[in-house]
């Protein structure tokens, strides 16, 4: 790039004015910065090579709040790339299972009441799902539960098991405490669903 490419395009009479050439030089410097970054623009949306700060921005584009700057960079990249691939199956049992496996780092099972039935033969209650994972992966349990809560449709009763423990919904006194904090799901059988 020429060092004075913008200033040199000025009419000859303006080139003799020191203030004006310095003023246009400010815009040339900004344009040089934009041009330098424009060459990298195509790579900013690629989670495998984008700068680390951009990963969390990309995650927000696809509605993924579980990517934390404290996570190792390779984990952040894997999560953003994986979640983007899963988007086409979001809202399906296969998509939910892939999502759980991505974040837990292990196998997951999803059992749901959904299906396709002949008219008049559908069960009375098909809006439920039971999810099971071995661990919560790199996330704390509360963060993993919050992430899963965002993935499950609001009208669906859901259970999340980590190992042999049901971690969502919470029972009894824990449910009252969580509800008081403004979160969580009521245990099965409570009114107001």
Backbone as CSV, one residue per row, in Angstrom:
resi,resn,N_x,N_y,N_z,CA_x,CA_y,CA_z,C_x,C_y,C_z
1,UNK,0.843,-1.168,0.000,0.000,0.000,0.000,0.898,1.245,0.000
2,UNK,0.514,2.222,-0.786,1.282,3.466,-0.800,1.048,4.215,0.504
3,UNK,2.074,4.901,0.975,1.960,5.544,2.285,1.010,6.740,2.281
4,UNK,0.861,7.431,1.171,-0.007,8.618,1.109,-1.104,8.452,0.066
5,UNK,-1.646,7.290,-0.096,-2.586,7.002,-1.184,-3.826,7.891,-1.176
6,UNK,-4.373,8.229,-0.011,-5.564,9.074,0.035,-5.200,10.544,-0.113
7,UNK,-4.178,10.975,0.593,-3.746,12.377,0.530,-3.299,12.726,-0.887
8,UNK,-2.621,11.824,-1.561,-2.113,12.128,-2.910,-3.227,12.281,-3.937
9,UNK,-4.457,11.906,-3.592,-5.584,12.077,-4.510,-6.223,13.459,-4.397
10,UNK,-5.754,14.255,-3.452,-6.312,15.596,-3.285,-5.899,16.497,-4.456
11,UNK,-6.735,17.507,-4.766,-6.342,18.478,-5.800,-5.053,19.200,-5.383
12,UNK,-4.217,19.575,-6.320,-2.914,20.201,-5.997,-3.014,21.407,-5.070
13,UNK,-4.055,22.198,-5.191,-4.192,23.379,-4.331,-4.372,23.013,-2.866
14,UNK,-4.988,21.865,-2.576,-5.222,21.438,-1.197,-3.983,20.786,-0.590
15,UNK,-3.097,20.275,-1.440,-1.885,19.616,-0.938,-0.928,20.601,-0.268
16,UNK,-1.067,21.885,-0.571,-0.162,22.886,0.014,-0.612,23.332,1.397
17,UNK,-1.833,23.007,1.772,-2.362,23.395,3.081,-2.013,22.302,4.097
18,UNK,-1.098,22.602,5.045,-0.620,21.620,6.024,-1.756,21.060,6.877
19,UNK,-2.650,21.942,7.361,-3.753,21.468,8.194,-4.632,20.480,7.424
20,UNK,-4.982,20.819,6.186,-5.880,19.978,5.411,-5.258,18.615,5.102
21,UNK,-3.974,18.593,4.768,-3.335,17.302,4.473,-3.240,16.442,5.723
22,UNK,-2.973,17.061,6.890,-2.959,16.280,8.129,-4.350,15.775,8.483
23,UNK,-5.378,16.621,8.231,-6.763,16.240,8.499,-7.159,15.037,7.632
24,UNK,-6.868,15.072,6.356,-7.183,13.949,5.465,-6.330,12.741,5.850
25,UNK,-5.133,12.966,6.371,-4.263,11.883,6.819,-4.895,11.047,7.924
26,UNK,-5.712,11.693,8.770,-6.420,10.961,9.828,-7.347,9.920,9.200
27,UNK,-8.100,10.315,8.181,-9.013,9.388,7.512,-8.254,8.300,6.752
28,UNK,-7.094,8.674,6.207,-6.277,7.681,5.513,-5.798,6.620,6.489
29,UNK,-5.396,7.032,7.689,-4.936,6.075,8.697,-6.059,5.119,9.101
30,UNK,-7.270,5.649,9.285,-8.424,4.799,9.618,-8.743,3.845,8.469
31,UNK,-8.699,4.357,7.252,-8.980,3.508,6.086,-7.926,2.420,5.944
32,UNK,-6.668,2.733,6.232,-5.610,1.724,6.169,-5.894,0.586,7.160
33,UNK,-6.367,0.944,8.355,-6.708,-0.067,9.359,-7.860,-0.945,8.874
34,UNK,-8.895,-0.319,8.317,-10.034,-1.086,7.804,-9.618,-2.006,6.666
35,UNK,-8.796,-1.519,5.767,-8.342,-2.341,4.646,-7.508,-3.524,5.134
36,UNK,-6.665,-3.284,6.138,-5.843,-4.379,6.672,-6.720,-5.469,7.283
37,UNK,-7.781,-5.065,7.981,-8.679,-6.048,8.608,-9.639,-6.689,7.607
38,UNK,-9.929,-6.009,6.521,-10.855,-6.564,5.527,-10.317,-7.863,4.934
39,UNK,-9.014,-7.983,4.845,-8.423,-9.199,4.301,-8.680,-10.403,5.212
40,UNK,-8.902,-10.151,6.494,-9.143,-11.235,7.446,-10.626,-11.466,7.730
41,UNK,-11.495,-10.651,7.140,-12.925,-10.706,7.436,-13.508,-12.104,7.229
42,UNK,-13.120,-12.786,6.176,-13.686,-14.105,5.896,-13.358,-15.127,6.974
43,UNK,-12.311,-14.887,7.749,-11.889,-15.843,8.773,-12.514,-15.577,10.146
44,UNK,-13.142,-14.414,10.322,-13.686,-14.067,11.638,-14.835,-14.982,12.063
45,UNK,-15.584,-15.515,11.119,-16.712,-16.380,11.474,-16.320,-17.852,11.536
46,UNK,-15.058,-18.166,11.378,-14.588,-19.550,11.441,-14.107,-19.837,12.861
47,UNK,-14.856,-20.641,13.646,-14.488,-20.854,15.051,-13.152,-21.568,15.236
48,UNK,-12.608,-22.157,14.185,-11.320,-22.839,14.336,-10.137,-21.882,14.305
49,UNK,-10.328,-20.675,13.762,-9.191,-19.753,13.643,-9.469,-18.325,14.099
50,UNK,-10.710,-18.004,14.418,-11.021,-16.640,14.830,-10.324,-16.310,16.153
51,UNK,-10.055,-15.030,16.439,-9.455,-14.670,17.738,-10.350,-15.133,18.895
52,UNK,-9.765,-15.482,20.032,-10.548,-16.007,21.167,-11.719,-15.126,21.598
53,UNK,-11.548,-13.811,21.617,-12.651,-12.939,22.036,-13.831,-13.047,21.077
54,UNK,-13.551,-13.333,19.831,-14.603,-13.454,18.820,-15.427,-14.729,19.018
55,UNK,-14.857,-15.735,19.655,-15.571,-16.996,19.877,-16.856,-16.773,20.669
56,UNK,-16.779,-15.993,21.726,-17.956,-15.753,22.552,-18.991,-14.925,21.788
57,UNK,-18.533,-14.042,20.926,-19.451,-13.265,20.095,-20.155,-14.193,19.111
58,UNK,-19.413,-15.097,18.483,-20.012,-16.080,17.581,-21.018,-16.945,18.333
59,UNK,-20.666,-17.337,19.553,-21.580,-18.143,20.364,-22.894,-17.394,20.599
60,UNK,-22.814,-16.100,20.833,-24.035,-15.326,21.070,-24.900,-15.264,19.810
61,UNK,-24.304,-15.312,18.639,-25.064,-15.308,17.381,-25.972,-16.512,17.288
62,UNK,-25.536,-17.637,17.831,-26.325,-18.863,17.712,-27.060,-19.195,19.012
63,UNK,-27.150,-18.222,19.916,-27.909,-18.404,21.150,-27.240,-19.297,22.165
64,UNK,-25.929,-19.326,22.158,-25.180,-20.204,23.058,-24.507,-19.369,24.141
65,UNK,-25.027,-19.454,25.362,-24.493,-18.663,26.463,-23.514,-19.430,27.335
66,UNK,-23.287,-20.705,27.051,-22.454,-21.543,27.909,-20.968,-21.478,27.633
67,UNK,-20.526,-20.613,26.720,-19.099,-20.517,26.408,-18.505,-19.400,27.262
68,UNK,-17.583,-19.775,28.135,-16.998,-18.859,29.103,-15.532,-18.623,28.752
69,UNK,-15.074,-17.400,28.932,-13.680,-17.064,28.646,-12.710,-17.849,29.522
70,UNK,-13.177,-18.342,30.662,-12.304,-19.107,31.559,-12.033,-20.515,31.036
71,UNK,-12.841,-20.977,30.087,-12.626,-22.316,29.518,-11.368,-22.308,28.656
72,UNK,-10.698,-23.443,28.551,-9.556,-23.513,27.640,-9.997,-23.150,26.214
73,UNK,-9.131,-22.481,25.491,-9.477,-22.002,24.156,-9.907,-23.133,23.216
74,UNK,-9.228,-24.272,23.276,-9.606,-25.376,22.390,-11.010,-25.891,22.705
75,UNK,-11.408,-25.840,23.969,-12.756,-26.268,24.358,-13.781,-25.264,23.824
76,UNK,-13.486,-23.973,23.951,-14.388,-22.946,23.424,-14.612,-23.145,21.930
77,UNK,-13.530,-23.379,21.204,-13.626,-23.562,19.750,-14.467,-24.794,19.416
78,UNK,-14.247,-25.882,20.133,-14.995,-27.133,19.894,-16.485,-26.932,20.164
79,UNK,-16.810,-26.220,21.249,-18.208,-26.013,21.609,-18.935,-25.139,20.598
80,UNK,-18.302,-24.051,20.184,-18.955,-23.148,19.223,-19.149,-23.853,17.884
81,UNK,-18.112,-24.528,17.407,-18.229,-25.234,16.118,-19.275,-26.348,16.202
82,UNK,-19.271,-27.090,17.279,-20.228,-28.187,17.441,-21.658,-27.690,17.562
83,UNK,-21.867,-26.640,18.347,-23.220,-26.100,18.525,-23.753,-25.541,17.207
84,UNK,-22.892,-24.952,16.404,-23.330,-24.435,15.103,-23.790,-25.572,14.193
85,UNK,-23.093,-26.702,14.230,-23.489,-27.852,13.402,-24.814,-28.448,13.861
86,UNK,-25.107,-28.358,15.139,-26.314,-28.966,15.708,-27.564,-28.121,15.442
87,UNK,-27.412,-26.858,15.116,-28.557,-25.959,14.979,-29.647,-26.493,14.054
88,UNK,-29.290,-27.147,12.981,-30.291,-27.646,12.029,-31.197,-28.705,12.660
89,UNK,-30.724,-29.358,13.729,-31.524,-30.410,14.389,-32.104,-29.943,15.717
90,UNK,-31.994,-28.646,16.006,-32.482,-28.128,17.280,-33.975,-28.401,17.418
91,UNK,-34.383,-28.810,18.615,-35.782,-29.104,18.876,-36.165,-30.539,18.600
92,UNK,-35.203,-31.359,18.184,-35.467,-32.776,17.935,-34.715,-33.606,18.976
93,UNK,-35.147,-34.844,19.211,-34.399,-35.695,20.150,-32.936,-35.882,19.713
94,UNK,-32.704,-36.047,18.412,-31.330,-36.226,17.927,-30.501,-34.969,18.171
95,UNK,-31.107,-33.814,17.969,-30.404,-32.561,18.218,-30.095,-32.366,19.694
96,UNK,-31.050,-32.703,20.548,-30.844,-32.592,21.995,-29.757,-33.554,22.457
97,UNK,-29.768,-34.773,21.950,-28.732,-35.750,22.312,-27.349,-35.247,21.862
98,UNK,-27.244,-34.731,20.648,-25.962,-34.209,20.153,-25.504,-33.034,21.012
99,UNK,-26.442,-32.177,21.415,-26.123,-31.034,22.266,-25.583,-31.501,23.623
100,UNK,-26.278,-32.469,24.219,-25.840,-33.004,25.514,-24.465,-33.652,25.404
101,UNK,-24.232,-34.402,24.347,-22.938,-35.063,24.164,-21.830,-34.045,23.934
102,UNK,-22.130,-32.979,23.206,-21.143,-31.931,22.960,-20.679,-31.313,24.273
103,UNK,-21.623,-30.954,25.135,-21.254,-30.257,26.369,-20.819,-31.189,27.487
104,UNK,-21.339,-32.414,27.519,-20.939,-33.327,28.593,-19.634,-34.039,28.258
105,UNK,-19.323,-34.117,26.973,-18.098,-34.791,26.559,-18.224,-36.308,26.564
106,UNK,-19.427,-36.812,26.698,-19.627,-38.259,26.730,-20.969,-38.636,26.145
107,UNK,-21.331,-39.894,26.271,-22.597,-40.336,25.703,-23.790,-39.759,26.461
108,UNK,-24.884,-39.603,25.738,-26.122,-39.106,26.344,-27.276,-39.909,25.780
109,UNK,-28.327,-40.059,26.591,-29.547,-40.679,26.096,-30.693,-39.691,26.265
110,UNK,-31.584,-39.717,25.303,-32.765,-38.853,25.333,-33.971,-39.732,25.036
111,UNK,-34.914,-39.746,25.972,-36.161,-40.475,25.795,-37.268,-39.440,25.884
112,UNK,-38.157,-39.439,24.893,-39.208,-38.427,24.914,-40.552,-39.032,24.576
113,UNK,-41.600,-38.274,24.823,-42.961,-38.741,24.570,-43.476,-38.350,23.202
114,UNK,-42.631,-37.710,22.400,-43.061,-37.255,21.082,-43.238,-38.389,20.103
115,UNK,-43.853,-38.090,18.995,-44.052,-39.088,17.963,-45.094,-38.643,16.966
116,UNK,-45.429,-39.538,16.075,-46.455,-39.285,15.077,-47.517,-40.364,15.237
117,UNK,-48.776,-39.946,15.395,-49.864,-40.875,15.616,-51.000,-40.608,14.646
118,UNK,-51.796,-41.612,14.444,-53.016,-41.463,13.672,-53.932,-40.533,14.456
119,UNK,-54.690,-39.721,13.752,-55.576,-38.772,14.416,-56.477,-39.485,15.426
120,UNK,-56.518,-38.933,16.631,-57.331,-39.492,17.696,-56.652,-40.585,18.501
121,UNK,-55.466,-41.021,18.105,-54.778,-42.098,18.819,-53.543,-41.627,19.579
122,UNK,-53.324,-40.329,19.645,-52.140,-39.834,20.356,-52.344,-39.960,21.857
123,UNK,-51.252,-40.173,22.599,-51.379,-40.273,24.056,-51.781,-38.919,24.659
124,UNK,-52.332,-38.964,25.841,-52.778,-37.736,26.505,-51.607,-36.836,26.869
125,UNK,-50.447,-37.427,27.126,-49.292,-36.643,27.564,-48.065,-37.028,26.745
126,UNK,-47.722,-36.201,25.788,-46.544,-36.472,24.963,-45.443,-35.440,25.185
127,UNK,-45.702,-34.424,26.006,-44.746,-33.331,26.189,-43.825,-33.602,27.385
128,UNK,-42.950,-34.596,27.244,-41.975,-34.901,28.290,-40.700,-35.412,27.655
129,UNK,-39.600,-35.242,28.373,-38.306,-35.742,27.918,-37.454,-36.077,29.142
130,UNK,-36.723,-37.183,29.052,-35.778,-37.580,30.102,-34.410,-37.645,29.446
131,UNK,-33.460,-36.891,29.999,-32.104,-36.826,29.459,-31.128,-37.384,30.482
132,UNK,-30.173,-38.182,30.008,-29.187,-38.777,30.907,-27.795,-38.585,30.324
133,UNK,-26.876,-38.094,31.181,-25.463,-37.945,30.821,-24.623,-38.523,31.953
134,UNK,-23.382,-38.825,31.656,-22.476,-39.364,32.671,-21.917,-38.247,33.530
135,UNK,-21.590,-37.110,32.890,-21.030,-35.973,33.635,-21.457,-34.678,32.964
136,UNK,-21.101,-33.558,33.590,-21.418,-32.250,33.021,-20.237,-31.682,32.239
137,UNK,-19.255,-32.501,31.960,-18.113,-32.053,31.164,-17.322,-30.963,31.859
138,UNK,-16.983,-29.909,31.114,-16.168,-28.825,31.668,-16.995,-27.811,32.451
139,UNK,-18.316,-27.954,32.427,-19.189,-26.994,33.100,-19.514,-27.425,34.523
140,UNK,-19.720,-26.451,35.382,-20.252,-26.721,36.717,-21.684,-27.242,36.529
141,UNK,-22.167,-28.019,37.466,-23.486,-28.614,37.338,-24.578,-27.564,37.115
142,UNK,-24.563,-26.484,37.882,-25.591,-25.441,37.744,-25.553,-24.810,36.352
143,UNK,-24.353,-24.592,35.811,-24.229,-24.017,34.470,-24.729,-24.995,33.411
144,UNK,-24.436,-26.268,33.596,-24.899,-27.299,32.657,-26.423,-27.363,32.663
145,UNK,-27.020,-27.349,33.853,-28.477,-27.388,33.977,-29.089,-26.164,33.295
146,UNK,-28.523,-24.983,33.531,-29.045,-23.759,32.915,-28.975,-23.839,31.393
147,UNK,-27.900,-24.399,30.880,-27.732,-24.563,29.438,-28.798,-25.499,28.878
148,UNK,-29.051,-26.600,29.563,-30.060,-27.565,29.120,-31.455,-26.948,29.220
149,UNK,-31.718,-26.181,30.268,-33.021,-25.531,30.411,-33.315,-24.630,29.212
150,UNK,-32.301,-23.984,28.683,-32.485,-23.128,27.512,-32.775,-23.938,26.248
151,UNK,-32.358,-25.181,26.208,-32.539,-26.032,25.023,-33.890,-26.709,24.981
152,UNK,-34.469,-26.984,26.133,-35.742,-27.719,26.195,-36.893,-26.721,26.073
153,UNK,-37.853,-26.983,25.175,-39.009,-26.080,25.056,-39.720,-25.897,26.398
154,UNK,-40.234,-24.712,26.626,-40.833,-24.363,27.919,-42.022,-25.234,28.286
155,UNK,-42.778,-25.719,27.323,-43.986,-26.491,27.625,-43.689,-27.968,27.900
156,UNK,-42.444,-28.380,27.769,-42.090,-29.789,27.922,-41.596,-30.051,29.338
157,UNK,-42.196,-31.048,30.003,-41.682,-31.487,31.303,-40.391,-32.227,31.042
158,UNK,-39.384,-31.918,31.819,-38.086,-32.518,31.551,-37.413,-32.992,32.826
159,UNK,-36.622,-34.042,32.665,-35.755,-34.528,33.733,-34.352,-34.620,33.161
160,UNK,-33.394,-34.207,33.967,-31.988,-34.336,33.588,-31.284,-35.123,34.675
161,UNK,-30.647,-36.206,34.243,-29.905,-37.067,35.156,-28.427,-36.975,34.830
162,UNK,-27.613,-36.804,35.875,-26.152,-36.865,35.735,-25.718,-38.069,36.550
163,UNK,-25.260,-39.084,35.840,-24.964,-40.344,36.516,-26.250,-40.921,37.059
164,UNK,-26.286,-41.200,38.350,-27.489,-41.775,38.954,-28.310,-40.736,39.714
165,UNK,-27.950,-39.456,39.566,-28.663,-38.391,40.294,-29.528,-37.564,39.355
166,UNK,-30.759,-37.308,39.758,-31.606,-36.390,39.006,-31.256,-34.988,39.472
167,UNK,-30.765,-34.158,38.561,-30.335,-32.803,38.916,-31.329,-31.735,38.475
168,UNK,-32.299,-32.139,37.652,-33.334,-31.196,37.228,-34.551,-31.975,36.820
169,UNK,-35.727,-31.691,37.307,-36.009,-30.635,38.265,-35.578,-31.048,39.659
170,UNK,-35.430,-30.059,40.502,-35.027,-30.332,41.879,-36.263,-30.653,42.696
171,UNK,-36.083,-31.360,43.796,-37.208,-31.802,44.629,-37.323,-30.991,45.911
172,UNK,-38.506,-30.987,46.465,-38.803,-30.484,47.797,-38.238,-29.128,48.138
173,UNK,-37.471,-29.077,49.241,-36.930,-27.817,49.748,-36.020,-27.153,48.716
174,UNK,-35.261,-27.966,47.971,-34.392,-27.380,46.940,-35.233,-26.686,45.882
175,UNK,-36.374,-27.258,45.510,-37.241,-26.656,44.497,-37.756,-25.309,44.977
176,UNK,-38.143,-25.218,46.254,-38.633,-23.965,46.816,-37.530,-22.917,46.791
177,UNK,-36.310,-23.320,47.169,-35.182,-22.372,47.173,-34.860,-21.898,45.767
178,UNK,-34.862,-22.810,44.805,-34.564,-22.434,43.425,-35.652,-21.527,42.874
179,UNK,-36.923,-21.847,43.166,-38.030,-21.016,42.705,-37.936,-19.620,43.309
180,UNK,-37.525,-19.527,44.581,-37.377,-18.232,45.237,-36.283,-17.403,44.572
181,UNK,-35.289,-18.086,44.016,-34.215,-17.382,43.312,-34.628,-17.027,41.889
182,UNK,-35.795,-17.460,41.464,-36.280,-17.103,40.141,-35.936,-18.096,39.051
183,UNK,-35.571,-19.301,39.389,-35.214,-20.263,38.348,-35.738,-21.636,38.654
184,UNK,-35.382,-22.551,37.834,-35.724,-23.947,38.050,-37.090,-24.317,37.537
185,UNK,-37.381,-25.584,37.600,-38.640,-26.128,37.111,-39.325,-26.845,38.261
186,UNK,-40.637,-26.784,38.319,-41.372,-27.466,39.377,-41.265,-28.970,39.205
187,UNK,-41.183,-29.703,40.313,-41.184,-31.162,40.208,-42.500,-31.652,39.616
188,UNK,-42.493,-32.852,39.036,-43.691,-33.438,38.469,-44.806,-33.458,39.502
189,UNK,-46.018,-33.230,39.046,-47.167,-33.329,39.922,-47.579,-32.027,40.560
190,UNK,-46.719,-30.997,40.543,-47.127,-29.735,41.135,-48.082,-29.015,40.196
191,UNK,-49.045,-28.313,40.770,-50.026,-27.583,39.961,-49.365,-26.375,39.315
192,UNK,-50.028,-25.842,38.313,-49.544,-24.630,37.667,-48.691,-24.888,36.448
193,UNK,-48.624,-26.114,35.971,-47.824,-26.431,34.786,-48.518,-25.938,33.566
